[in-house]
Amino acid sequence: MKLRLVCLITFITLGLTACTDSPEWTLLYYPDAATKPSAEQSGDFISGYYASIEQCHAKGKGLLRLSDDSNPDYLCGHLCVAEGKSLICQNLVSSK
């Protein structure tokens, strides 16, 4: 009986900690870099959320490779928060 209780508590604890890990990086993908808006106006260009900068860059590079767009580009934003229609990021890392 005690083993079942320990297993149940361990399973619940692991399940809850997995749900609280929030992504820190936001991928902003721009199909046309020539008309790229400022980061604050880029809420419509969010293409995903990632736990690491490496994951964000990997997805961004994959989108560039698969793109049929004329002049695509992407940015990875660190700890981005939407405030109204604005997107505020603590740091932006470019694809280049």
JOCOR-V369780 format. One record per helix or strand of 3 or more residues. SS is the DSSP state (A for helix, B for strand). FROM is the first residue (numbers start at 1). TO is the last residue. Records with the same first field share a line. If there is no record, write none. Layout:
# JOCOR-V369780
SS->FROM-TO / FROM-TO
This chain:
# JOCOR-V369780
A->2-19 / 33-35 / 39-41 / 43-45 / 53-66
B->25-30 / 46-50 / 73-78 / 81-83 / 86-88 / 91-94
